[in-house]
Amino acid sequence: MTALLEAKELLSGCLFVPTEKIGDDDKLQTIKELDSLSFASIVVELESRAGREIDPVDLLELRSVRDVAALLERYR
């Protein structure tokens, strides 16, 4: 599975949006309005998949689906 597809599946599960509605270049805010709970859900899932904690600075830089995919690749 590519990191981009994995990122879309992760976001789909956390934001309750069908995967096919998430574009490769979508900004996270355009998929669904993010709030602290949905962002926390994304963080928990990212750390679960990475098997370790993710640097908070890296999390603050998440703006798009591609950013999530890049983070997944970086923490493998």
N, CA, C, O and CB atoms as a CASP TS submission, in Angstrom:
PFRMAT TS
TARGET T0000
AUTHOR 0000-0000-0000
METHOD Language model
MODEL 1
PARENT N/A
ATOM      1  N   MET     1       0.847  -1.176   0.000  1.00  0.00           N
ATOM      2  CA  MET     1       0.000   0.000   0.000  1.00  0.00           C
ATOM      3  C   MET     1       0.893   1.241   0.000  1.00  0.00           C
ATOM      4  O   MET     1       1.866   1.330   0.749  1.00  0.00           O
ATOM      5  CB  MET     1      -0.964  -0.003   1.224  1.00  0.00           C
ATOM      6  N   THR     2       0.541   2.178  -0.847  1.00  0.00           N
ATOM      7  CA  THR     2       1.328   3.406  -0.886  1.00  0.00           C
ATOM      8  C   THR     2       1.011   4.266   0.333  1.00  0.00           C
ATOM      9  O   THR     2      -0.055   4.142   0.936  1.00  0.00           O
ATOM     10  CB  THR     2       1.054   4.191  -2.188  1.00  0.00           C
ATOM     11  N   ALA     3       1.942   5.130   0.681  1.00  0.00           N
ATOM     12  CA  ALA     3       1.738   6.020   1.824  1.00  0.00           C
ATOM     13  C   ALA     3       0.551   6.948   1.583  1.00  0.00           C
ATOM     14  O   ALA     3      -0.177   7.281   2.518  1.00  0.00           O
ATOM     15  CB  ALA     3       3.006   6.844   2.097  1.00  0.00           C
ATOM     16  N   LEU     4       0.353   7.367   0.334  1.00  0.00           N
ATOM     17  CA  LEU     4      -0.760   8.260   0.022  1.00  0.00           C
ATOM     18  C   LEU     4      -2.105   7.562   0.248  1.00  0.00           C
ATOM     19  O   LEU     4      -3.023   8.152   0.817  1.00  0.00           O
ATOM     20  CB  LEU     4      -0.657   8.755  -1.430  1.00  0.00           C
ATOM     21  N   LEU     5      -2.217   6.328  -0.189  1.00  0.00           N
ATOM     22  CA  LEU     5      -3.444   5.558   0.037  1.00  0.00           C
ATOM     23  C   LEU     5      -3.648   5.301   1.529  1.00  0.00           C
ATOM     24  O   LEU     5      -4.768   5.387   2.031  1.00  0.00           O
ATOM     25  CB  LEU     5      -3.395   4.222  -0.733  1.00  0.00           C
ATOM     26  N   GLU     6      -2.573   4.988   2.224  1.00  0.00           N
ATOM     27  CA  GLU     6      -2.665   4.763   3.668  1.00  0.00           C
ATOM     28  C   GLU     6      -3.111   6.036   4.389  1.00  0.00           C
ATOM     29  O   GLU     6      -3.916   5.978   5.318  1.00  0.00           O
ATOM     30  CB  GLU     6      -1.309   4.283   4.226  1.00  0.00           C
ATOM     31  N   ALA     7      -2.590   7.177   3.960  1.00  0.00           N
ATOM     32  CA  ALA     7      -2.987   8.458   4.562  1.00  0.00           C
ATOM     33  C   ALA     7      -4.471   8.721   4.339  1.00  0.00           C
ATOM     34  O   ALA     7      -5.169   9.173   5.247  1.00  0.00           O
ATOM     35  CB  ALA     7      -2.150   9.616   3.978  1.00  0.00           C
ATOM     36  N   LYS     8      -4.949   8.442   3.138  1.00  0.00           N
ATOM     37  CA  LYS     8      -6.368   8.656   2.834  1.00  0.00           C
ATOM     38  C   LYS     8      -7.251   7.734   3.669  1.00  0.00           C
ATOM     39  O   LYS     8      -8.301   8.159   4.152  1.00  0.00           O
ATOM     40  CB  LYS     8      -6.638   8.430   1.337  1.00  0.00           C
ATOM     41  N   GLU     9      -6.843   6.488   3.845  1.00  0.00           N
ATOM     42  CA  GLU     9      -7.609   5.550   4.660  1.00  0.00           C
ATOM     43  C   GLU     9      -7.606   5.972   6.126  1.00  0.00           C
ATOM     44  O   GLU     9      -8.631   5.887   6.802  1.00  0.00           O
ATOM     45  CB  GLU     9      -7.044   4.133   4.517  1.00  0.00           C
ATOM     46  N   LEU    10      -6.457   6.426   6.615  1.00  0.00           N
ATOM     47  CA  LEU    10      -6.354   6.908   7.988  1.00  0.00           C
ATOM     48  C   LEU    10      -7.303   8.086   8.207  1.00  0.00           C
ATOM     49  O   LEU    10      -8.069   8.105   9.170  1.00  0.00           O
ATOM     50  CB  LEU    10      -4.901   7.317   8.312  1.00  0.00           C
ATOM     51  N   LEU    11      -7.243   9.066   7.305  1.00  0.00           N
ATOM     52  CA  LEU    11      -8.100  10.250   7.425  1.00  0.00           C
ATOM     53  C   LEU    11      -9.569   9.892   7.292  1.00  0.00           C
ATOM     54  O   LEU    11     -10.411  10.455   7.991  1.00  0.00           O
ATOM     55  CB  LEU    11      -7.725  11.286   6.372  1.00  0.00           C
ATOM     56  N   SER    12      -9.880   8.972   6.414  1.00  0.00           N
ATOM     57  CA  SER    12     -11.254   8.533   6.234  1.00  0.00           C
ATOM     58  C   SER    12     -11.815   7.984   7.544  1.00  0.00           C
ATOM     59  O   SER    12     -12.927   8.328   7.942  1.00  0.00           O
ATOM     60  CB  SER    12     -11.340   7.473   5.128  1.00  0.00           C
ATOM     61  N   GLY    13     -11.046   7.137   8.204  1.00  0.00           N
ATOM     62  CA  GLY    13     -11.491   6.546   9.455  1.00  0.00           C
ATOM     63  C   GLY    13     -11.604   7.551  10.584  1.00  0.00           C
ATOM     64  O   GLY    13     -12.523   7.468  11.399  1.00  0.00           O
ATOM     65  N   CYS    14     -10.686   8.493  10.642  1.00  0.00           N
ATOM     66  CA  CYS    14     -10.679   9.476  11.730  1.00  0.00           C
ATOM     67  C   CYS    14     -11.715  10.579  11.531  1.00  0.00           C
ATOM     68  O   CYS    14     -12.270  11.101  12.498  1.00  0.00           O
ATOM     69  CB  CYS    14      -9.302  10.094  11.858  1.00  0.00           C
ATOM     70  N   LEU    15     -11.969  10.930  10.273  1.00  0.00           N
ATOM     71  CA  LEU    15     -12.867  12.055   9.999  1.00  0.00           C
ATOM     72  C   LEU    15     -14.251  11.610   9.543  1.00  0.00           C
ATOM     73  O   LEU    15     -15.124  12.442   9.297  1.00  0.00           O
ATOM     74  CB  LEU    15     -12.258  12.951   8.951  1.00  0.00           C
ATOM     75  N   PHE    16     -14.450  10.301   9.430  1.00  0.00           N
ATOM     76  CA  PHE    16     -15.744   9.751   9.003  1.00  0.00           C
ATOM     77  C   PHE    16     -16.180  10.312   7.647  1.00  0.00           C
ATOM     78  O   PHE    16     -17.319  10.740   7.458  1.00  0.00           O
ATOM     79  CB  PHE    16     -16.817  10.049  10.056  1.00  0.00           C
ATOM     80  N   VAL    17     -15.222  10.290   6.712  1.00  0.00           N
ATOM     81  CA  VAL    17     -15.463  10.734   5.341  1.00  0.00           C
ATOM     82  C   VAL    17     -15.047   9.577   4.435  1.00  0.00           C
ATOM     83  O   VAL    17     -13.971   9.011   4.627  1.00  0.00           O
ATOM     84  CB  VAL    17     -14.667  12.070   4.998  1.00  0.00           C
ATOM     85  N   PRO    18     -15.871   9.214   3.454  1.00  0.00           N
ATOM     86  CA  PRO    18     -15.479   8.114   2.560  1.00  0.00           C
ATOM     87  C   PRO    18     -14.134   8.384   1.869  1.00  0.00           C
ATOM     88  O   PRO    18     -13.851   9.505   1.449  1.00  0.00           O
ATOM     89  CB  PRO    18     -16.568   7.887   1.502  1.00  0.00           C
ATOM     90  N   THR    19     -13.329   7.350   1.764  1.00  0.00           N
ATOM     91  CA  THR    19     -12.002   7.476   1.156  1.00  0.00           C
ATOM     92  C   THR    19     -12.075   8.090  -0.238  1.00  0.00           C
ATOM     93  O   THR    19     -11.226   8.903  -0.605  1.00  0.00           O
ATOM     94  CB  THR    19     -11.324   6.111   1.084  1.00  0.00           C
ATOM     95  N   GLU    20     -13.088   7.703  -1.020  1.00  0.00           N
ATOM     96  CA  GLU    20     -13.185   8.212  -2.393  1.00  0.00           C
ATOM     97  C   GLU    20     -13.487   9.712  -2.447  1.00  0.00           C
ATOM     98  O   GLU    20     -13.355  10.330  -3.503  1.00  0.00           O
ATOM     99  CB  GLU    20     -14.261   7.452  -3.149  1.00  0.00           C
ATOM    100  N   LYS    21     -13.887  10.294  -1.326  1.00  0.00           N
ATOM    101  CA  LYS    21     -14.151  11.742  -1.272  1.00  0.00           C
ATOM    102  C   LYS    21     -12.905  12.534  -0.896  1.00  0.00           C
ATOM    103  O   LYS    21     -12.939  13.764  -0.856  1.00  0.00           O
ATOM    104  CB  LYS    21     -15.267  12.039  -0.271  1.00  0.00           C
ATOM    105  N   ILE    22     -11.810  11.840  -0.622  1.00  0.00           N
ATOM    106  CA  ILE    22     -10.565  12.494  -0.214  1.00  0.00           C
ATOM    107  C   ILE    22      -9.597  12.489  -1.389  1.00  0.00           C
ATOM    108  O   ILE    22      -9.160  11.431  -1.842  1.00  0.00           O
ATOM    109  CB  ILE    22      -9.934  11.787   1.025  1.00  0.00           C
ATOM    110  N   GLY    23      -9.268  13.680  -1.875  1.00  0.00           N
ATOM    111  CA  GLY    23      -8.345  13.812  -3.002  1.00  0.00           C
ATOM    112  C   GLY    23      -6.896  13.802  -2.540  1.00  0.00           C
ATOM    113  O   GLY    23      -6.590  14.155  -1.401  1.00  0.00           O
ATOM    114  N   ASP    24      -6.019  13.396  -3.429  1.00  0.00           N
ATOM    115  CA  ASP    24      -4.597  13.324  -3.115  1.00  0.00           C
ATOM    116  C   ASP    24      -4.037  14.665  -2.645  1.00  0.00           C
ATOM    117  O   ASP    24      -3.172  14.704  -1.770  1.00  0.00           O
ATOM    118  CB  ASP    24      -3.825  12.844  -4.325  1.00  0.00           C
ATOM    119  N   ASP    25      -4.518  15.746  -3.212  1.00  0.00           N
ATOM    120  CA  ASP    25      -3.980  17.071  -2.916  1.00  0.00           C
ATOM    121  C   ASP    25      -4.866  17.900  -1.997  1.00  0.00           C
ATOM    122  O   ASP    25      -4.642  19.100  -1.845  1.00  0.00           O
ATOM    123  CB  ASP    25      -3.763  17.817  -4.188  1.00  0.00           C
ATOM    124  N   ASP    26      -5.869  17.280  -1.382  1.00  0.00           N
ATOM    125  CA  ASP    26      -6.782  18.013  -0.503  1.00  0.00           C
ATOM    126  C   ASP    26      -6.071  18.532   0.737  1.00  0.00           C
ATOM    127  O   ASP    26      -5.183  17.880   1.286  1.00  0.00           O
ATOM    128  CB  ASP    26      -7.948  17.126  -0.093  1.00  0.00           C
ATOM    129  N   LYS    27      -6.476  19.704   1.158  1.00  0.00           N
ATOM    130  CA  LYS    27      -6.048  20.248   2.442  1.00  0.00           C
ATOM    131  C   LYS    27      -6.938  19.612   3.513  1.00  0.00           C
ATOM    132  O   LYS    27      -8.109  19.328   3.261  1.00  0.00           O
ATOM    133  CB  LYS    27      -6.139  21.833   2.470  1.00  0.00           C
ATOM    134  N   LEU    28      -6.392  19.394   4.681  1.00  0.00           N
ATOM    135  CA  LEU    28      -7.159  18.734   5.738  1.00  0.00           C
ATOM    136  C   LEU    28      -8.435  19.514   6.071  1.00  0.00           C
ATOM    137  O   LEU    28      -9.479  18.907   6.310  1.00  0.00           O
ATOM    138  CB  LEU    28      -6.297  18.575   6.997  1.00  0.00           C
ATOM    139  N   GLN    29      -8.367  20.822   6.090  1.00  0.00           N
ATOM    140  CA  GLN    29      -9.541  21.630   6.427  1.00  0.00           C
ATOM    141  C   GLN    29     -10.639  21.547   5.366  1.00  0.00           C
ATOM    142  O   GLN    29     -11.807  21.789   5.672  1.00  0.00           O
ATOM    143  CB  GLN    29      -9.130  23.076   6.618  1.00  0.00           C
ATOM    144  N   THR    30     -10.282  21.209   4.126  1.00  0.00           N
ATOM    145  CA  THR    30     -11.317  21.099   3.093  1.00  0.00           C
ATOM    146  C   THR    30     -12.007  19.737   3.123  1.00  0.00           C
ATOM    147  O   THR    30     -13.116  19.591   2.609  1.00  0.00           O
ATOM    148  CB  THR    30     -10.712  21.339   1.713  1.00  0.00           C
ATOM    149  N   ILE    31     -11.357  18.744   3.720  1.00  0.00           N
ATOM    150  CA  ILE    31     -11.984  17.422   3.841  1.00  0.00           C
ATOM    151  C   ILE    31     -13.120  17.513   4.848  1.00  0.00           C
ATOM    152  O   ILE    31     -14.241  17.078   4.585  1.00  0.00           O
ATOM    153  CB  ILE    31     -10.943  16.334   4.273  1.00  0.00           C
ATOM    154  N   LYS    32     -12.813  18.079   5.991  1.00  0.00           N
ATOM    155  CA  LYS    32     -13.795  18.246   7.057  1.00  0.00           C
ATOM    156  C   LYS    32     -13.215  19.252   8.036  1.00  0.00           C
ATOM    157  O   LYS    32     -12.007  19.279   8.274  1.00  0.00           O
ATOM    158  CB  LYS    32     -14.137  16.877   7.765  1.00  0.00           C
ATOM    159  N   GLU    33     -14.067  20.062   8.590  1.00  0.00           N
ATOM    160  CA  GLU    33     -13.602  21.037   9.580  1.00  0.00           C
ATOM    161  C   GLU    33     -12.930  20.290  10.741  1.00  0.00           C
ATOM    162  O   GLU    33     -13.556  19.471  11.414  1.00  0.00           O
ATOM    163  CB  GLU    33     -14.791  21.923  10.099  1.00  0.00           C
ATOM    164  N   LEU    34     -11.655  20.588  10.957  1.00  0.00           N
ATOM    165  CA  LEU    34     -10.923  19.919  12.027  1.00  0.00           C
ATOM    166  C   LEU    34     -11.183  20.611  13.356  1.00  0.00           C
ATOM    167  O   LEU    34     -11.227  21.839  13.436  1.00  0.00           O
ATOM    168  CB  LEU    34      -9.417  19.893  11.723  1.00  0.00           C
ATOM    169  N   ASP    35     -11.350  19.818  14.376  1.00  0.00           N
ATOM    170  CA  ASP    35     -11.401  20.341  15.727  1.00  0.00           C
ATOM    171  C   ASP    35     -10.379  19.551  16.544  1.00  0.00           C
ATOM    172  O   ASP    35      -9.710  18.662  16.016  1.00  0.00           O
ATOM    173  CB  ASP    35     -12.852  20.236  16.341  1.00  0.00           C
ATOM    174  N   SER    36     -10.263  19.872  17.812  1.00  0.00           N
ATOM    175  CA  SER    36      -9.231  19.234  18.621  1.00  0.00           C
ATOM    176  C   SER    36      -9.446  17.722  18.747  1.00  0.00           C
ATOM    177  O   SER    36      -8.476  16.966  18.800  1.00  0.00           O
ATOM    178  CB  SER    36      -9.194  19.866  20.000  1.00  0.00           C
ATOM    179  N   LEU    37     -10.686  17.281  18.797  1.00  0.00           N
ATOM    180  CA  LEU    37     -10.951  15.842  18.922  1.00  0.00           C
ATOM    181  C   LEU    37     -10.599  15.083  17.649  1.00  0.00           C
ATOM    182  O   LEU    37     -10.007  14.005  17.713  1.00  0.00           O
ATOM    183  CB  LEU    37     -12.414  15.607  19.270  1.00  0.00           C
ATOM    184  N   SER    38     -10.955  15.632  16.502  1.00  0.00           N
ATOM    185  CA  SER    38     -10.627  14.935  15.255  1.00  0.00           C
ATOM    186  C   SER    38      -9.122  14.939  15.019  1.00  0.00           C
ATOM    187  O   SER    38      -8.572  13.965  14.506  1.00  0.00           O
ATOM    188  CB  SER    38     -11.354  15.586  14.061  1.00  0.00           C
ATOM    189  N   PHE    39      -8.447  16.038  15.392  1.00  0.00           N
ATOM    190  CA  PHE    39      -6.994  16.076  15.233  1.00  0.00           C
ATOM    191  C   PHE    39      -6.337  15.078  16.185  1.00  0.00           C
ATOM    192  O   PHE    39      -5.382  14.400  15.808  1.00  0.00           O
ATOM    193  CB  PHE    39      -6.453  17.505  15.487  1.00  0.00           C
ATOM    194  N   ALA    40      -6.842  14.984  17.417  1.00  0.00           N
ATOM    195  CA  ALA    40      -6.302  14.010  18.370  1.00  0.00           C
ATOM    196  C   ALA    40      -6.471  12.587  17.847  1.00  0.00           C
ATOM    197  O   ALA    40      -5.587  11.748  18.023  1.00  0.00           O
ATOM    198  CB  ALA    40      -6.994  14.155  19.738  1.00  0.00           C
ATOM    199  N   SER    41      -7.596  12.318  17.208  1.00  0.00           N
ATOM    200  CA  SER    41      -7.838  11.003  16.622  1.00  0.00           C
ATOM    201  C   SER    41      -6.809  10.704  15.533  1.00  0.00           C
ATOM    202  O   SER    41      -6.307   9.584  15.441  1.00  0.00           O
ATOM    203  CB  SER    41      -9.265  10.924  16.047  1.00  0.00           C
ATOM    204  N   ILE    42      -6.501  11.694  14.718  1.00  0.00           N
ATOM    205  CA  ILE    42      -5.492  11.534  13.658  1.00  0.00           C
ATOM    206  C   ILE    42      -4.128  11.248  14.292  1.00  0.00           C
ATOM    207  O   ILE    42      -3.405  10.367  13.829  1.00  0.00           O
ATOM    208  CB  ILE    42      -5.421  12.811  12.755  1.00  0.00           C
ATOM    209  N   VAL    43      -3.776  11.981  15.338  1.00  0.00           N
ATOM    210  CA  VAL    43      -2.490  11.792  16.011  1.00  0.00           C
ATOM    211  C   VAL    43      -2.385  10.385  16.600  1.00  0.00           C
ATOM    212  O   VAL    43      -1.364   9.718  16.436  1.00  0.00           O
ATOM    213  CB  VAL    43      -2.303  12.846  17.118  1.00  0.00           C
ATOM    214  N   VAL    44      -3.421   9.939  17.275  1.00  0.00           N
ATOM    215  CA  VAL    44      -3.418   8.597  17.865  1.00  0.00           C
ATOM    216  C   VAL    44      -3.227   7.538  16.784  1.00  0.00           C
ATOM    217  O   VAL    44      -2.455   6.597  16.964  1.00  0.00           O
ATOM    218  CB  VAL    44      -4.729   8.339  18.638  1.00  0.00           C
ATOM    219  N   GLU    45      -3.919   7.688  15.676  1.00  0.00           N
ATOM    220  CA  GLU    45      -3.805   6.705  14.593  1.00  0.00           C
ATOM    221  C   GLU    45      -2.423   6.758  13.948  1.00  0.00           C
ATOM    222  O   GLU    45      -1.852   5.715  13.627  1.00  0.00           O
ATOM    223  CB  GLU    45      -4.890   6.948  13.532  1.00  0.00           C
ATOM    224  N   LEU    46      -1.882   7.956  13.754  1.00  0.00           N
ATOM    225  CA  LEU    46      -0.532   8.078  13.189  1.00  0.00           C
ATOM    226  C   LEU    46       0.494   7.392  14.096  1.00  0.00           C
ATOM    227  O   LEU    46       1.351   6.645  13.625  1.00  0.00           O
ATOM    228  CB  LEU    46      -0.157   9.570  12.990  1.00  0.00           C
ATOM    229  N   GLU    47       0.395   7.652  15.391  1.00  0.00           N
ATOM    230  CA  GLU    47       1.353   7.059  16.316  1.00  0.00           C
ATOM    231  C   GLU    47       1.178   5.549  16.413  1.00  0.00           C
ATOM    232  O   GLU    47       2.157   4.821  16.581  1.00  0.00           O
ATOM    233  CB  GLU    47       1.212   7.686  17.693  1.00  0.00           C
ATOM    234  N   SER    48      -0.043   5.081  16.310  1.00  0.00           N
ATOM    235  CA  SER    48      -0.295   3.647  16.314  1.00  0.00           C
ATOM    236  C   SER    48       0.364   2.988  15.109  1.00  0.00           C
ATOM    237  O   SER    48       1.003   1.943  15.231  1.00  0.00           O
ATOM    238  CB  SER    48      -1.803   3.364  16.320  1.00  0.00           C
ATOM    239  N   ARG    49       0.204   3.603  13.959  1.00  0.00           N
ATOM    240  CA  ARG    49       0.808   3.028  12.744  1.00  0.00           C
ATOM    241  C   ARG    49       2.323   3.139  12.747  1.00  0.00           C
ATOM    242  O   ARG    49       3.015   2.272  12.214  1.00  0.00           O
ATOM    243  CB  ARG    49       0.255   3.715  11.507  1.00  0.00           C
ATOM    244  N   ALA    50       2.839   4.208  13.348  1.00  0.00           N
ATOM    245  CA  ALA    50       4.292   4.406  13.406  1.00  0.00           C
ATOM    246  C   ALA    50       4.931   3.529  14.483  1.00  0.00           C
ATOM    247  O   ALA    50       6.114   3.198  14.404  1.00  0.00           O
ATOM    248  CB  ALA    50       4.617   5.881  13.673  1.00  0.00           C
ATOM    249  N   GLY    51       4.126   3.153  15.500  1.00  0.00           N
ATOM    250  CA  GLY    51       4.659   2.351  16.582  1.00  0.00           C
ATOM    251  C   GLY    51       5.474   3.155  17.580  1.00  0.00           C
ATOM    252  O   GLY    51       6.211   2.589  18.388  1.00  0.00           O
ATOM    253  N   ARG    52       5.343   4.473  17.524  1.00  0.00           N
ATOM    254  CA  ARG    52       6.067   5.348  18.455  1.00  0.00           C
ATOM    255  C   ARG    52       5.444   6.737  18.442  1.00  0.00           C
ATOM    256  O   ARG    52       4.590   7.048  17.613  1.00  0.00           O
ATOM    257  CB  ARG    52       7.575   5.427  18.086  1.00  0.00           C
ATOM    258  N   GLU    53       5.892   7.561  19.379  1.00  0.00           N
ATOM    259  CA  GLU    53       5.390   8.929  19.429  1.00  0.00           C
ATOM    260  C   GLU    53       5.928   9.725  18.254  1.00  0.00           C
ATOM    261  O   GLU    53       7.031   9.476  17.766  1.00  0.00           O
ATOM    262  CB  GLU    53       5.772   9.604  20.755  1.00  0.00           C
ATOM    263  N   ILE    54       5.135  10.679  17.814  1.00  0.00           N
ATOM    264  CA  ILE    54       5.542  11.553  16.716  1.00  0.00           C
ATOM    265  C   ILE    54       5.864  12.918  17.296  1.00  0.00           C
ATOM    266  O   ILE    54       5.147  13.427  18.157  1.00  0.00           O
ATOM    267  CB  ILE    54       4.430  11.654  15.618  1.00  0.00           C
ATOM    268  N   ASP    55       6.940  13.498  16.818  1.00  0.00           N
ATOM    269  CA  ASP    55       7.378  14.820  17.271  1.00  0.00           C
ATOM    270  C   ASP    55       6.256  15.836  17.071  1.00  0.00           C
ATOM    271  O   ASP    55       5.719  15.951  15.969  1.00  0.00           O
ATOM    272  CB  ASP    55       8.657  15.267  16.514  1.00  0.00           C
ATOM    273  N   PRO    56       5.896  16.571  18.121  1.00  0.00           N
ATOM    274  CA  PRO    56       4.821  17.562  18.001  1.00  0.00           C
ATOM    275  C   PRO    56       5.053  18.595  16.907  1.00  0.00           C
ATOM    276  O   PRO    56       4.095  19.082  16.306  1.00  0.00           O
ATOM    277  CB  PRO    56       4.644  18.269  19.306  1.00  0.00           C
ATOM    278  N   VAL    57       6.303  18.932  16.640  1.00  0.00           N
ATOM    279  CA  VAL    57       6.600  19.891  15.563  1.00  0.00           C
ATOM    280  C   VAL    57       6.157  19.319  14.218  1.00  0.00           C
ATOM    281  O   VAL    57       5.618  20.045  13.383  1.00  0.00           O
ATOM    282  CB  VAL    57       8.120  20.234  15.529  1.00  0.00           C
ATOM    283  N   ASP    58       6.378  18.038  14.007  1.00  0.00           N
ATOM    284  CA  ASP    58       5.935  17.386  12.770  1.00  0.00           C
ATOM    285  C   ASP    58       4.413  17.420  12.661  1.00  0.00           C
ATOM    286  O   ASP    58       3.867  17.616  11.576  1.00  0.00           O
ATOM    287  CB  ASP    58       6.442  15.929  12.712  1.00  0.00           C
ATOM    288  N   LEU    59       3.736  17.228  13.784  1.00  0.00           N
ATOM    289  CA  LEU    59       2.268  17.234  13.776  1.00  0.00           C
ATOM    290  C   LEU    59       1.716  18.619  13.435  1.00  0.00           C
ATOM    291  O   LEU    59       0.705  18.734  12.742  1.00  0.00           O
ATOM    292  CB  LEU    59       1.728  16.777  15.139  1.00  0.00           C
ATOM    293  N   LEU    60       2.370  19.651  13.914  1.00  0.00           N
ATOM    294  CA  LEU    60       1.911  21.017  13.651  1.00  0.00           C
ATOM    295  C   LEU    60       2.044  21.400  12.186  1.00  0.00           C
ATOM    296  O   LEU    60       1.389  22.337  11.728  1.00  0.00           O
ATOM    297  CB  LEU    60       2.685  21.997  14.501  1.00  0.00           C
ATOM    298  N   GLU    61       2.880  20.689  11.454  1.00  0.00           N
ATOM    299  CA  GLU    61       3.089  20.987  10.042  1.00  0.00           C
ATOM    300  C   GLU    61       2.102  20.279   9.111  1.00  0.00           C
ATOM    301  O   GLU    61       2.141  20.488   7.899  1.00  0.00           O
ATOM    302  CB  GLU    61       4.484  20.614   9.657  1.00  0.00           C
ATOM    303  N   LEU    62       1.224  19.448   9.663  1.00  0.00           N
ATOM    304  CA  LEU    62       0.256  18.725   8.842  1.00  0.00           C
ATOM    305  C   LEU    62      -0.791  19.679   8.287  1.00  0.00           C
ATOM    306  O   LEU    62      -1.540  20.298   9.042  1.00  0.00           O
ATOM    307  CB  LEU    62      -0.419  17.612   9.656  1.00  0.00           C
ATOM    308  N   ARG    63      -0.838  19.793   6.987  1.00  0.00           N
ATOM    309  CA  ARG    63      -1.807  20.666   6.338  1.00  0.00           C
ATOM    310  C   ARG    63      -2.617  19.951   5.253  1.00  0.00           C
ATOM    311  O   ARG    63      -3.717  20.381   4.906  1.00  0.00           O
ATOM    312  CB  ARG    63      -1.096  21.854   5.741  1.00  0.00           C
ATOM    313  N   SER    64      -2.064  18.861   4.724  1.00  0.00           N
ATOM    314  CA  SER    64      -2.698  18.219   3.568  1.00  0.00           C
ATOM    315  C   SER    64      -2.577  16.702   3.652  1.00  0.00           C
ATOM    316  O   SER    64      -1.872  16.155   4.500  1.00  0.00           O
ATOM    317  CB  SER    64      -2.070  18.725   2.259  1.00  0.00           C
ATOM    318  N   VAL    65      -3.287  16.048   2.748  1.00  0.00           N
ATOM    319  CA  VAL    65      -3.215  14.582   2.649  1.00  0.00           C
ATOM    320  C   VAL    65      -1.778  14.160   2.352  1.00  0.00           C
ATOM    321  O   VAL    65      -1.283  13.184   2.916  1.00  0.00           O
ATOM    322  CB  VAL    65      -4.180  14.048   1.545  1.00  0.00           C
ATOM    323  N   ARG    66      -1.117  14.890   1.474  1.00  0.00           N
ATOM    324  CA  ARG    66       0.277  14.554   1.139  1.00  0.00           C
ATOM    325  C   ARG    66       1.205  14.736   2.340  1.00  0.00           C
ATOM    326  O   ARG    66       2.179  13.996   2.481  1.00  0.00           O
ATOM    327  CB  ARG    66       0.766  15.423  -0.030  1.00  0.00           C
ATOM    328  N   ASP    67       0.918  15.709   3.205  1.00  0.00           N
ATOM    329  CA  ASP    67       1.712  15.881   4.425  1.00  0.00           C
ATOM    330  C   ASP    67       1.562  14.667   5.340  1.00  0.00           C
ATOM    331  O   ASP    67       2.539  14.214   5.934  1.00  0.00           O
ATOM    332  CB  ASP    67       1.291  17.165   5.171  1.00  0.00           C
ATOM    333  N   VAL    68       0.353  14.144   5.454  1.00  0.00           N
ATOM    334  CA  VAL    68       0.116  12.955   6.271  1.00  0.00           C
ATOM    335  C   VAL    68       0.875  11.765   5.674  1.00  0.00           C
ATOM    336  O   VAL    68       1.492  10.989   6.404  1.00  0.00           O
ATOM    337  CB  VAL    68      -1.410  12.643   6.368  1.00  0.00           C
ATOM    338  N   ALA    69       0.827  11.628   4.361  1.00  0.00           N
ATOM    339  CA  ALA    69       1.546  10.532   3.693  1.00  0.00           C
ATOM    340  C   ALA    69       3.052  10.647   3.923  1.00  0.00           C
ATOM    341  O   ALA    69       3.717   9.650   4.204  1.00  0.00           O
ATOM    342  CB  ALA    69       1.243  10.529   2.178  1.00  0.00           C
ATOM    343  N   ALA    70       3.587  11.856   3.805  1.00  0.00           N
ATOM    344  CA  ALA    70       5.024  12.061   4.019  1.00  0.00           C
ATOM    345  C   ALA    70       5.414  11.734   5.457  1.00  0.00           C
ATOM    346  O   ALA    70       6.476  11.161   5.702  1.00  0.00           O
ATOM    347  CB  ALA    70       5.417  13.510   3.684  1.00  0.00           C
ATOM    348  N   LEU    71       4.561  12.097   6.398  1.00  0.00           N
ATOM    349  CA  LEU    71       4.831  11.800   7.805  1.00  0.00           C
ATOM    350  C   LEU    71       4.836  10.289   8.042  1.00  0.00           C
ATOM    351  O   LEU    71       5.693   9.770   8.758  1.00  0.00           O
ATOM    352  CB  LEU    71       3.784  12.481   8.714  1.00  0.00           C
ATOM    353  N   LEU    72       3.885   9.595   7.442  1.00  0.00           N
ATOM    354  CA  LEU    72       3.851   8.139   7.569  1.00  0.00           C
ATOM    355  C   LEU    72       5.131   7.512   7.043  1.00  0.00           C
ATOM    356  O   LEU    72       5.678   6.599   7.662  1.00  0.00           O
ATOM    357  CB  LEU    72       2.646   7.567   6.828  1.00  0.00           C
ATOM    358  N   GLU    73       5.611   7.996   5.908  1.00  0.00           N
ATOM    359  CA  GLU    73       6.855   7.460   5.338  1.00  0.00           C
ATOM    360  C   GLU    73       8.054   7.762   6.226  1.00  0.00           C
ATOM    361  O   GLU    73       8.925   6.913   6.416  1.00  0.00           O
ATOM    362  CB  GLU    73       7.091   8.036   3.941  1.00  0.00           C
ATOM    363  N   ARG    74       8.092   8.972   6.766  1.00  0.00           N
ATOM    364  CA  ARG    74       9.223   9.403   7.586  1.00  0.00           C
ATOM    365  C   ARG    74       9.330   8.592   8.881  1.00  0.00           C
ATOM    366  O   ARG    74      10.433   8.350   9.370  1.00  0.00           O
ATOM    367  CB  ARG    74       9.095  10.888   7.912  1.00  0.00           C
ATOM    368  N   TYR    75       8.197   8.176   9.432  1.00  0.00           N
ATOM    369  CA  TYR    75       8.195   7.473  10.720  1.00  0.00           C
ATOM    370  C   TYR    75       8.149   5.957  10.588  1.00  0.00           C
ATOM    371  O   TYR    75       7.870   5.265  11.567  1.00  0.00           O
ATOM    372  CB  TYR    75       7.028   7.928  11.540  1.00  0.00           C
ATOM    373  N   ARG    76       8.410   5.442   9.430  1.00  0.00           N
ATOM    374  CA  ARG    76       8.448   3.977   9.266  1.00  0.00           C
ATOM    375  C   ARG    76       9.771   3.430   9.697  1.00  0.00           C
ATOM    376  O   ARG    76       9.990   2.220   9.632  1.00  0.00           O
ATOM    377  CB  ARG    76       8.175   3.578   7.822  1.00  0.00           C
TER
END
